[in-house]
């Protein structure tokens, strides 16, 4: 039963860390403008492969590709001009032009451009209607607008719209897979950052019922926080065409950082979990720092406090594997661990209903011992240091006459 409760609390712990990772992932994707980056890459591929636009690029550049299959320099320039016209966000460009005063503003702009890369000053989503509107304002679109055969023009626009929507669907899948990869990397980094040793944490949960009870008591709050974090991340992953990602500002970042700190403080202080490198096997208590010494042929005396940081290469490898496993487990995500938690919780309730009360072998803390008077005497004797009472209670527990009478053997 203790192992099942430990597994249940471990699942809740995974939900907490999955919530933390989901928050960091969502913030990272927004700061790095990953949605806009994927849109830019998709637009390049679409314009190069669509029959109409590839033909227009060839006419504008004189020659589209070189002998080795790469775009010519002139074709690349024309392609980038067209990509910029179709993906730029004029509102953000005007906003940047209005805050160029001062070295601090310019420095912030430089940092923002570096982080956002090709996603800077771009729209995050472009609906089919908005795409056709932007195409109409380009030279390629003007050529379509000049067509005299309206039926041919309608067929061309229909073909462009269908092809564009196929590329949008493919880009959404690319973005989702990229977000999953980012989430897994962040999970592993978080596991190493907090020294989440899977074996050590699970042993702690199995040996400490107070920590298990504290985690299980927080189950409802933990799952609600996870749902909110996943809701924000899912909104970013499942945006409908024409919508925009909410821009992140300094206040949003401050709130995210505060939430992350509160979560880590709660895990470290409130639940007393063995997280942090002060719980690692190569932490030097005297120096209050990580000291890793790998002896060539020496066998470290684990009982020697001064040799705590003296590890063999196998010990370090085992620690790294256990932390890496924790990162992969966190990366499975909150939905997976929530299903695991609910399933295991149901099994535990069924076992408790069939098994009744869990038998207790420990001495009760009060003087009566509940239904065990001898245990109550022993508890009082141990607490007060009364040797006579302790020996007397032991004799009562080992009353040979009572035992023989119960067995029907006589005195």
C-alpha positions as CSV (number, residue, x, y, z in Angstrom):
1,X,0.0,0.0,0.0
2,X,2.9,2.4,0.8
3,X,4.4,1.8,-2.6
4,X,1.1,2.5,-4.3
5,X,0.7,5.8,-2.3
6,X,4.3,6.6,-3.2
7,X,3.5,6.1,-6.9
8,X,0.4,8.2,-6.6
9,X,2.3,11.1,-5.0
10,X,5.1,10.7,-7.6
11,X,2.5,11.1,-10.3
12,X,1.3,14.3,-8.7
13,X,4.9,15.5,-8.5
14,X,5.2,14.8,-12.3
15,X,2.1,16.9,-12.8
16,X,3.6,19.8,-10.9
17,X,6.8,19.7,-12.9
18,X,4.8,19.2,-16.2
19,X,2.9,22.4,-15.3
20,X,6.2,24.2,-14.7
21,X,7.6,22.9,-18.1
22,X,4.4,23.9,-19.9
23,X,4.7,27.4,-18.5
24,X,8.3,27.8,-19.6
25,X,7.6,26.2,-23.0
26,X,4.7,28.6,-23.7
27,X,6.8,31.6,-22.6
28,X,9.8,30.5,-24.8
29,X,7.6,30.0,-27.9
30,X,6.1,33.4,-27.5
31,X,9.4,35.2,-26.7
32,X,11.1,33.5,-29.7
33,X,8.2,34.1,-32.0
34,X,8.2,30.5,-33.1
35,X,4.8,30.7,-34.7
36,X,5.9,33.5,-36.9
37,X,9.2,31.8,-37.8
38,X,7.3,28.7,-38.9
39,X,5.0,30.9,-41.0
40,X,8.0,32.5,-42.8
41,X,9.5,29.1,-43.6
42,X,6.2,27.8,-44.8
43,X,5.7,30.9,-47.0
44,X,9.1,30.4,-48.6
45,X,8.4,26.8,-49.4
46,X,4.9,27.6,-50.8
47,X,6.1,30.4,-53.1
48,X,8.9,28.2,-54.5
49,X,6.7,25.2,-55.2
50,X,3.4,26.8,-56.2
51,X,3.3,26.7,-60.1
52,X,2.1,30.3,-60.4
53,X,4.5,32.0,-58.0
54,X,7.5,29.9,-59.1
55,X,6.8,30.9,-62.7
56,X,6.5,34.6,-61.7
57,X,9.7,34.4,-59.7
58,X,11.4,32.9,-62.8
59,X,10.1,35.8,-65.0
60,X,11.1,38.4,-62.4
61,X,14.6,37.0,-61.9
62,X,15.3,35.9,-65.4
63,X,16.3,32.4,-64.2
64,X,14.9,30.6,-61.1
65,X,17.5,27.9,-60.3
66,X,21.1,27.2,-61.0
67,X,22.5,24.0,-62.4
68,X,22.8,22.4,-58.9
69,X,19.1,23.1,-58.1
70,X,19.7,26.1,-55.8
71,X,17.9,29.4,-56.4
72,X,19.8,32.1,-58.2
73,X,20.8,35.2,-56.2
74,X,18.3,37.3,-58.1
75,X,15.6,34.7,-57.5
76,X,16.4,34.7,-53.7
77,X,16.1,38.5,-53.6
78,X,12.8,38.4,-55.3
79,X,11.6,35.6,-53.1
80,X,12.6,37.4,-49.9
81,X,10.8,40.6,-51.0
82,X,7.6,38.7,-51.7
83,X,7.9,36.8,-48.3
84,X,8.3,40.0,-46.5
85,X,5.3,41.6,-48.2
86,X,3.1,38.7,-47.3
87,X,4.2,38.1,-43.7
88,X,5.2,41.5,-42.3
89,X,3.2,43.2,-39.6
90,X,3.1,46.9,-40.3
91,X,1.6,47.7,-36.9
92,X,4.7,46.2,-35.1
93,X,7.0,48.0,-37.4
94,X,5.4,51.3,-36.7
95,X,5.5,50.6,-33.0
96,X,9.3,49.9,-33.2
97,X,9.8,53.2,-35.1
98,X,8.2,55.1,-32.3
99,X,10.5,53.8,-29.5
100,X,13.9,54.3,-31.1
101,X,14.9,57.1,-28.8
102,X,17.6,56.5,-26.3
103,X,20.3,53.9,-26.0
104,X,18.2,51.7,-23.7
105,X,15.3,51.5,-26.2
106,X,17.7,50.6,-29.0
107,X,19.4,48.0,-26.9
108,X,16.1,46.4,-26.0
109,X,15.2,46.4,-29.7
110,X,18.5,44.7,-30.6
111,X,17.9,42.0,-27.9
112,X,14.3,41.5,-29.2
113,X,15.5,41.2,-32.8
114,X,18.1,38.6,-31.7
115,X,15.5,36.5,-29.8
116,X,12.8,36.7,-32.3
117,X,15.0,36.3,-35.4
118,X,13.0,35.9,-38.5
119,X,9.8,36.1,-36.5
120,X,10.4,39.7,-35.7
121,X,7.7,42.1,-36.9
122,X,5.8,39.3,-38.6
123,X,2.2,38.1,-38.2
124,X,1.8,34.8,-36.4
125,X,-1.2,33.6,-38.5
126,X,-2.5,34.5,-42.0
127,X,-5.9,33.5,-43.0
128,X,-6.7,32.6,-46.6
129,X,-8.6,35.8,-47.1
130,X,-5.9,37.9,-45.6
131,X,-3.3,36.0,-47.7
132,X,-5.2,36.9,-51.0
133,X,-5.6,40.5,-49.8
134,X,-1.8,40.7,-49.4
135,X,-1.1,39.0,-52.7
136,X,-3.3,41.5,-54.5
137,X,-1.0,44.3,-53.4
138,X,2.1,42.7,-54.8
139,X,3.4,42.7,-58.3
140,X,2.5,39.1,-58.7
141,X,-1.0,39.9,-57.6
142,X,-1.3,42.8,-59.9
143,X,-0.7,40.5,-62.8
144,X,-3.6,38.3,-61.6
145,X,-5.8,41.4,-61.2
146,X,-5.0,42.4,-64.8
147,X,-6.4,39.1,-66.2
148,X,-9.4,39.8,-68.5
149,X,-10.8,36.2,-68.3
150,X,-12.7,36.2,-65.0
151,X,-13.3,32.5,-65.2
152,X,-9.6,31.8,-65.5
153,X,-8.9,34.3,-62.8
154,X,-11.3,32.6,-60.4
155,X,-9.8,29.2,-61.1
156,X,-6.3,30.5,-60.4
157,X,-7.4,32.1,-57.1
158,X,-9.2,28.9,-56.1
159,X,-6.0,26.8,-56.9
160,X,-3.8,29.3,-54.9
161,X,-6.2,29.2,-51.9
162,X,-6.3,25.4,-51.8
163,X,-2.5,25.1,-52.2
164,X,-2.0,27.7,-49.5
165,X,-4.3,26.0,-47.0
166,X,-2.5,22.7,-47.5
167,X,0.8,24.4,-46.6
168,X,-0.8,26.1,-43.6
169,X,-2.0,22.7,-42.3
170,X,1.5,21.3,-42.8
171,X,3.1,24.2,-41.0
172,X,0.8,23.8,-38.0
173,X,2.0,20.2,-37.7
174,X,5.6,21.3,-37.9
175,X,5.0,23.9,-35.2
176,X,3.4,21.3,-32.9
177,X,6.3,18.9,-33.3
178,X,8.7,21.7,-32.7
179,X,6.9,22.7,-29.5
180,X,7.0,19.0,-28.3
181,X,10.7,18.9,-28.9
182,X,11.2,22.2,-27.0
183,X,9.1,20.9,-24.2
184,X,11.2,17.7,-23.9
185,X,14.5,19.6,-23.9
186,X,13.2,22.0,-21.2
187,X,12.0,19.0,-19.2
188,X,15.5,17.5,-19.2
189,X,17.1,20.9,-18.4
190,X,14.7,21.4,-15.5
191,X,15.4,18.0,-14.1
192,X,19.2,18.7,-14.1
193,X,18.7,22.2,-12.8
194,X,16.8,21.0,-9.7
195,X,18.7,17.7,-9.4
196,X,15.6,15.6,-9.8
197,X,17.1,12.2,-9.0
198,X,14.3,9.7,-9.8
199,X,15.5,7.0,-7.4
200,X,16.2,9.3,-4.5
201,X,12.9,11.1,-4.8
202,X,10.8,7.9,-5.1
203,X,12.6,6.4,-2.1
204,X,11.9,9.6,-0.1
205,X,8.2,9.4,-1.0
206,X,8.1,5.7,0.0
207,X,9.7,6.3,3.4
208,X,7.9,9.6,4.3
209,X,4.1,9.3,4.7
210,X,3.9,13.0,5.7
211,X,5.2,14.0,2.3
212,X,2.9,11.6,0.6
213,X,-0.1,13.0,2.5
214,X,0.9,16.6,1.8
215,X,1.2,15.9,-2.0
216,X,-2.1,14.0,-2.1
217,X,-3.8,16.8,-0.2
218,X,-2.7,19.2,-2.9
219,X,-4.1,17.0,-5.7
220,X,-7.0,19.2,-6.7
221,X,-5.0,22.4,-6.7
222,X,-2.1,20.8,-8.6
223,X,-4.4,19.4,-11.4
224,X,-6.2,22.8,-11.7
225,X,-2.9,24.6,-12.2
226,X,-1.9,22.0,-14.8
227,X,-5.1,22.5,-16.7
228,X,-4.6,26.3,-16.8
229,X,-1.0,26.0,-18.0
230,X,-2.0,23.4,-20.7
231,X,-4.9,25.6,-21.8
232,X,-2.6,28.5,-22.5
233,X,-0.1,26.3,-24.3
234,X,-2.8,24.5,-26.3
235,X,-4.2,27.9,-27.4
236,X,-0.8,28.7,-28.9
237,X,-0.6,25.3,-30.6
238,X,-4.2,25.2,-31.9
239,X,-4.7,28.7,-33.1
240,X,-7.2,29.2,-35.9
241,X,-6.1,31.1,-39.0
242,X,-6.5,34.9,-38.7
243,X,-5.9,35.0,-34.9
244,X,-2.8,36.4,-33.3
245,X,-0.6,35.2,-30.4
246,X,-0.8,37.5,-27.4
247,X,2.4,39.5,-27.2
248,X,4.3,38.9,-24.1
249,X,5.5,42.0,-22.1
250,X,7.6,42.6,-19.0
251,X,4.6,42.1,-16.6
252,X,3.8,38.7,-18.1
253,X,7.4,37.6,-17.8
254,X,7.5,38.8,-14.1
255,X,4.3,36.8,-13.4
256,X,5.7,33.7,-15.0
257,X,9.0,34.0,-13.1
258,X,7.1,34.5,-9.8
259,X,5.0,31.5,-10.4
260,X,8.0,29.3,-11.2
261,X,9.8,30.5,-8.1
262,X,6.7,29.9,-5.9
263,X,6.5,26.3,-7.3
264,X,10.1,25.6,-6.6
265,X,10.0,27.1,-3.1
266,X,6.9,25.0,-2.3
267,X,8.6,21.8,-3.5
268,X,11.8,22.5,-1.7
269,X,10.5,23.9,1.6
270,X,6.9,23.0,2.0
271,X,7.2,19.3,0.9
272,X,10.8,18.7,2.0
273,X,11.7,16.8,-1.1
274,X,15.3,15.9,-1.8
275,X,15.6,18.4,-4.6
276,X,18.6,20.6,-5.2
277,X,22.3,19.8,-5.4
278,X,22.7,19.9,-1.6
279,X,21.1,16.5,-1.7
280,X,23.4,15.2,-4.4
281,X,26.1,12.6,-3.5
282,X,28.8,15.0,-4.6
283,X,27.8,17.9,-2.4
284,X,30.6,19.1,-0.1
285,X,28.9,20.2,3.2
286,X,32.0,22.0,4.5
287,X,32.6,24.0,1.3
288,X,28.8,24.3,0.5
289,X,29.4,23.6,-3.2
290,X,29.5,20.7,-5.6
291,X,32.9,19.0,-5.6
292,X,33.4,16.1,-7.9
293,X,36.5,14.0,-7.4
294,X,36.9,10.9,-9.5
295,X,39.7,8.7,-8.1
296,X,41.6,6.5,-10.6
297,X,41.8,3.3,-8.6
298,X,40.5,4.4,-5.1
299,X,37.4,2.9,-3.5
300,X,35.6,5.7,-1.6
301,X,34.5,5.1,1.9
302,X,30.9,6.1,1.9
303,X,30.8,6.2,5.7
304,X,33.5,8.9,5.8
305,X,31.8,12.3,5.7
306,X,34.9,13.9,4.2
307,X,34.6,11.4,1.3
308,X,31.1,12.3,0.3
309,X,32.2,14.1,-2.9
310,X,34.5,11.3,-3.8
311,X,32.7,9.2,-6.4
312,X,33.5,6.6,-9.0
313,X,32.7,7.2,-12.6
314,X,29.9,4.6,-12.3
315,X,28.2,6.6,-9.5
316,X,28.2,9.7,-11.6
317,X,26.8,7.8,-14.6
318,X,24.0,6.3,-12.4
319,X,23.1,9.7,-11.1
320,X,23.0,11.2,-14.6
321,X,20.9,8.4,-15.9
322,X,18.3,8.8,-13.0
323,X,18.1,12.6,-13.6
324,X,17.8,12.0,-17.4
325,X,15.0,9.5,-16.7
326,X,13.2,12.2,-14.6
327,X,13.5,14.6,-17.5
328,X,11.9,12.2,-19.9
329,X,9.1,11.4,-17.4
330,X,8.4,15.0,-17.0
331,X,8.4,15.4,-20.8
332,X,5.5,13.0,-21.1
333,X,3.3,15.8,-20.1
334,X,0.5,16.6,-17.7
335,X,-2.3,14.8,-19.5
336,X,-0.4,11.5,-19.4
337,X,0.3,11.8,-15.7
338,X,-3.2,13.0,-14.9
339,X,-4.6,9.8,-16.5
340,X,-2.0,7.8,-14.6
341,X,-2.9,9.5,-11.3
342,X,-6.7,9.0,-11.8
343,X,-6.2,5.3,-12.7
344,X,-3.9,4.6,-9.8
345,X,-6.1,6.5,-7.5
346,X,-9.1,4.3,-8.5
347,X,-7.1,1.1,-7.9
348,X,-5.9,2.4,-4.5
349,X,-9.5,3.1,-3.4
350,X,-10.6,-0.4,-4.5
351,X,-7.8,-2.0,-2.5
352,X,-8.7,0.1,0.5
353,X,-12.3,-0.9,0.3
354,X,-11.6,-4.6,0.1
355,X,-8.8,-4.6,2.6
356,X,-10.4,-2.4,5.2
357,X,-8.1,-0.6,7.6
358,X,-4.4,-0.9,6.9
359,X,-2.9,-2.9,9.8
360,X,-0.5,-0.9,11.9
361,X,2.6,-2.3,13.6
362,X,3.8,1.0,15.0
363,X,3.3,2.0,18.6
364,X,0.5,4.5,19.0
365,X,1.6,8.0,20.1
366,X,-1.0,8.3,22.8
367,X,-1.0,6.6,26.2
368,X,-3.9,4.3,25.4
369,X,-2.6,2.8,22.3
370,X,-6.1,2.8,20.8
371,X,-7.3,-0.8,21.0
372,X,-3.8,-2.0,22.1
373,X,-3.3,-1.3,25.9
374,X,0.1,-3.0,26.0
375,X,1.3,-0.8,23.1
376,X,0.0,2.2,25.1
377,X,2.1,1.2,28.1
378,X,5.2,0.7,26.0
379,X,4.7,4.1,24.3
380,X,4.5,5.8,27.7
381,X,7.5,3.9,29.0
382,X,9.6,4.8,26.1
383,X,8.6,8.5,26.2
384,X,9.2,8.8,30.0
385,X,12.2,6.5,30.1
386,X,10.6,4.3,32.7
387,X,12.5,1.0,32.6
388,X,10.2,-0.7,35.1
389,X,7.1,0.1,33.1
390,X,8.8,-1.0,29.9
391,X,9.9,-4.4,31.3
392,X,6.4,-4.9,32.9
393,X,4.6,-4.2,29.7
394,X,7.0,-6.6,27.9
395,X,6.2,-9.3,30.4
396,X,2.5,-8.7,29.9
397,X,2.9,-9.0,26.2
398,X,4.9,-12.3,26.6
399,X,2.6,-13.8,29.3
400,X,3.4,-17.5,28.8
401,X,0.4,-18.7,30.9
402,X,-2.1,-16.7,28.8
403,X,-0.5,-18.1,25.6
404,X,-0.7,-21.7,26.7
405,X,-4.3,-21.3,27.9
406,X,-5.3,-19.8,24.5
407,X,-3.7,-22.8,22.9
408,X,-5.4,-25.3,25.3
409,X,-2.1,-26.8,26.5
410,X,-2.5,-26.0,30.2
411,X,0.2,-24.4,32.5
